[in-house]
Amino acid sequence: MGLTLHRLFFDQLGPGGVWIARADGSPAGFLLGMVSLSEPDLAYVHLHAVDPALRGQGVGATLYRWFGERAMEKGCTRIRALAAPHREGSIAFHRALGFDGPLVADYLGAGEDRIVFERALPIP
Ligand SMILES: CC(C)(COP(=O)(O)OP(=O)(O)OC[C@H]1O[C@@H](n2cnc3c(N)ncnc32)[C@H](O)[C@@H]1OP(=O)(O)O)[C@@H](O)C(=O)NCCC(=O)NCCS
């Protein structure tokens, strides 16, 4: 994941993120995102992950729904997330949540293609 996990994102976006814990307080999943400064109607998901032991139980979808609800309170009408073309699980997850979007060549630099997923809020 490289710089995607830079502590900058945890320090600066953490308070606005979504954090889900088990009943005993141990982490189950988190989402770091922001309301875009360049497109104020856009909620942007930077990173999200669910504990491998808890996948397939709706935690990831809950992260997105809660983040979307909060972003709507700040005026957002749509939500965007990126996926690398080889990350089949992430692509399937976003499609299952109703996201769609183009594969953009070199989106993050030479050889770093990304699918730029987007959908309207709320996420049902
Ligand atoms: C992607 C990820 C967050 C999904 O979390 P999750 O809690 O397992 O997802 P959910 O259980 O909420 O699934 C929501 C929907 O996505 C689908 N889905 C999730 N992961 C999938 C996979 N690997 N393959 C196919 N479909 C998948 C589910 O079937 C479900 O569809 P449904 O509503 O039609 O039943 C999780 O697999 C993960 O943490 N992956 C590693 C980190 C990552 O890739 N993050 C994204 C890039 S930052």
The ligand as an SDF file (V2000), in Angstrom:
LIG
                    3D

 48 50  0  0  0  0  0  0  0  0999 V2000
  -12.9170   -4.2940    0.2460 C   0  0  0  0  0  0  0  0  0  0  0  0
  -13.3290   -4.5490    1.7070 C   0  0  0  0  0  0  0  0  0  0  0  0
  -13.2810   -3.2500    2.4780 C   0  0  0  0  0  0  0  0  0  0  0  0
  -14.7750   -5.0840    1.7290 C   0  0  0  0  0  0  0  0  0  0  0  0
  -15.2040   -5.1550    3.0990 O   0  0  0  0  0  0  0  0  0  0  0  0
  -16.3520   -6.1840    3.5540 P   0  0  0  0  0  0  0  0  0  0  0  0
  -16.7440   -5.8510    4.9570 O   0  0  0  0  0  0  0  0  0  0  0  0
  -15.9080   -7.5770    3.2960 O   0  0  0  0  0  0  0  0  0  0  0  0
  -17.5280   -5.8080    2.5430 O   0  0  0  0  0  0  0  0  0  0  0  0
  -19.0960   -6.0820    2.7670 P   0  0  0  0  0  0  0  0  0  0  0  0
  -19.2910   -7.3580    3.5140 O   0  0  0  0  0  0  0  0  0  0  0  0
  -19.7200   -4.8630    3.3440 O   0  0  0  0  0  0  0  0  0  0  0  0
  -19.6000   -6.3010    1.2680 O   0  0  0  0  0  0  0  0  0  0  0  0
  -20.4010   -5.3500    0.5690 C   0  0  0  0  0  0  0  0  0  0  0  0
  -20.6750   -5.9130   -0.8000 C   0  0  0  0  0  0  0  0  0  0  0  0
  -19.4370   -6.0360   -1.5360 O   0  0  0  0  0  0  0  0  0  0  0  0
  -19.2660   -7.3870   -1.9720 C   0  0  0  0  0  0  0  0  0  0  0  0
  -17.8570   -7.7570   -1.8200 N   0  0  0  0  0  0  0  0  0  0  0  0
  -17.0290   -7.3660   -0.8180 C   0  0  0  0  0  0  0  0  0  0  0  0
  -15.8080   -7.9240   -0.9970 N   0  0  0  0  0  0  0  0  0  0  0  0
  -15.8910   -8.6670   -2.1240 C   0  0  0  0  0  0  0  0  0  0  0  0
  -14.9650   -9.4980   -2.8200 C   0  0  0  0  0  0  0  0  0  0  0  0
  -13.6950   -9.6690   -2.4060 N   0  0  0  0  0  0  0  0  0  0  0  0
  -15.3910  -10.1240   -3.9480 N   0  0  0  0  0  0  0  0  0  0  0  0
  -16.6580   -9.9550   -4.4010 C   0  0  0  0  0  0  0  0  0  0  0  0
  -17.5900   -9.1930   -3.7780 N   0  0  0  0  0  0  0  0  0  0  0  0
  -17.2010   -8.5580   -2.6430 C   0  0  0  0  0  0  0  0  0  0  0  0
  -20.1090   -8.2030   -1.0300 C   0  0  0  0  0  0  0  0  0  0  0  0
  -20.5040   -9.4380   -1.6330 O   0  0  0  0  0  0  0  0  0  0  0  0
  -21.2850   -7.2940   -0.7850 C   0  0  0  0  0  0  0  0  0  0  0  0
  -22.1750   -7.3940   -1.8900 O   0  0  0  0  0  0  0  0  0  0  0  0
  -23.7720   -7.6000   -1.6480 P   0  0  0  0  0  0  0  0  0  0  0  0
  -24.2220   -6.3780   -0.8840 O   0  0  0  0  0  0  0  0  0  0  0  0
  -24.3000   -7.6870   -3.0530 O   0  0  0  0  0  0  0  0  0  0  0  0
  -23.8930   -8.8280   -0.8460 O   0  0  0  0  0  0  0  0  0  0  0  0
  -12.4170   -5.6020    2.3770 C   0  0  0  0  0  0  0  0  0  0  0  0
  -12.3690   -6.7410    1.5650 O   0  0  0  0  0  0  0  0  0  0  0  0
  -10.9880   -5.1280    2.6180 C   0  0  0  0  0  0  0  0  0  0  0  0
  -10.6940   -4.5520    3.6740 O   0  0  0  0  0  0  0  0  0  0  0  0
  -10.0870   -5.3650    1.6610 N   0  0  0  0  0  0  0  0  0  0  0  0
   -8.6710   -4.9780    1.8220 C   0  0  0  0  0  0  0  0  0  0  0  0
   -8.4740   -3.4840    1.7770 C   0  0  0  0  0  0  0  0  0  0  0  0
   -8.9310   -2.8830    0.4700 C   0  0  0  0  0  0  0  0  0  0  0  0
   -8.8560   -3.4800   -0.5930 O   0  0  0  0  0  0  0  0  0  0  0  0
   -9.4100   -1.6250    0.5370 N   0  0  0  0  0  0  0  0  0  0  0  0
   -9.8170   -0.9130   -0.6590 C   0  0  0  0  0  0  0  0  0  0  0  0
   -8.7300   -0.0540   -1.2140 C   0  0  0  0  0  0  0  0  0  0  0  0
   -8.3150    1.2890   -0.1540 S   0  0  0  0  0  0  0  0  0  0  0  0
  1  2  1  0
  2  3  1  0
  2  4  1  0
  2 36  1  0
  4  5  1  0
  5  6  1  0
  6  7  2  0
  6  8  1  0
  6  9  1  0
  9 10  1  0
 10 11  2  0
 10 12  1  0
 10 13  1  0
 13 14  1  0
 14 15  1  0
 15 16  1  0
 15 30  1  0
 16 17  1  0
 17 18  1  0
 17 28  1  0
 18 19  1  0
 18 27  1  0
 19 20  2  0
 20 21  1  0
 21 22  1  0
 21 27  2  0
 22 23  1  0
 22 24  2  0
 24 25  1  0
 25 26  2  0
 26 27  1  0
 28 29  1  0
 28 30  1  0
 30 31  1  0
 31 32  1  0
 32 33  2  0
 32 34  1  0
 32 35  1  0
 36 37  1  0
 36 38  1  0
 38 39  2  0
 38 40  1  0
 40 41  1  0
 41 42  1  0
 42 43  1  0
 43 44  2  0
 43 45  1  0
 45 46  1  0
 46 47  1  0
 47 48  1  0
M  END
$$$$
